[in-house]
Amino acid sequence: MFFKFGIKNKTVKELRKNQCLTAKELALRLKLDTIQILKIDTMKLKDVPEPLKTKITSYFRDR
């Protein structure tokens, strides 16, 4: 379970690994290309560009 104040300081890879998701699975769930997930995988969520950040944040907060 993630606390809402700490989710932005984690990398996308940490968030998806904690949910036991591969990059391909996350891309399918968010209706994105796998390459887009792999490009931002090492970035912290607060540094991800806005359209992707909104999708990823809403997905992980609902979990």
C-alpha positions as CSV (number, residue, x, y, z in Angstrom):
1,M,0.0,0.0,0.0
2,F,1.4,3.4,-1.0
3,F,0.8,6.5,1.0
4,K,-0.3,9.4,-1.2
5,F,2.5,11.7,-0.1
6,G,5.3,9.3,-0.9
7,I,4.2,8.0,-4.3
8,K,5.7,10.9,-6.2
9,N,9.2,10.3,-4.9
10,K,9.3,6.7,-6.2
11,T,10.5,5.7,-9.6
12,V,8.0,4.3,-12.1
13,K,10.0,1.0,-12.0
14,E,9.6,0.8,-8.2
15,L,5.9,1.4,-8.4
16,R,5.3,-1.2,-11.1
17,K,7.6,-3.8,-9.5
18,N,5.7,-3.4,-6.2
19,Q,2.5,-4.2,-8.1
20,C,4.3,-7.2,-9.8
21,L,3.8,-5.7,-13.3
22,T,6.2,-5.8,-16.2
23,A,6.6,-2.7,-18.5
24,K,4.4,-4.4,-21.1
25,E,1.6,-5.2,-18.7
26,L,1.6,-1.7,-17.3
27,A,1.5,-0.3,-20.9
28,L,-1.4,-2.5,-21.8
29,R,-3.4,-1.4,-18.7
30,L,-2.7,2.3,-19.4
31,K,-3.2,1.8,-23.2
32,L,0.3,3.1,-24.0
33,D,3.2,1.7,-26.0
34,T,5.7,-0.3,-24.0
35,I,8.6,1.9,-25.2
36,Q,6.9,4.9,-23.5
37,I,7.0,3.1,-20.2
38,L,10.6,2.0,-20.7
39,K,11.7,5.6,-21.4
40,I,10.3,6.9,-18.1
41,D,11.1,3.8,-16.1
42,T,14.1,5.3,-14.2
43,M,12.4,8.7,-13.7
44,K,10.8,9.6,-10.4
45,L,7.0,10.1,-10.8
46,K,7.3,13.8,-10.1
47,D,9.6,14.2,-13.1
48,V,7.5,12.4,-15.6
49,P,5.9,14.6,-18.3
50,E,2.3,15.6,-17.5
51,P,0.1,13.6,-19.8
52,L,1.8,10.3,-18.7
53,K,2.1,11.4,-15.1
54,T,-1.7,11.8,-14.8
55,K,-2.4,8.3,-16.2
56,I,0.2,6.6,-14.1
57,T,-0.7,8.4,-10.9
58,S,-4.4,7.7,-11.2
59,Y,-3.6,4.0,-11.9
60,F,-1.4,3.5,-8.9
61,R,-3.6,5.5,-6.5
62,D,-6.6,3.4,-7.4
63,R,-4.7,0.2,-6.5
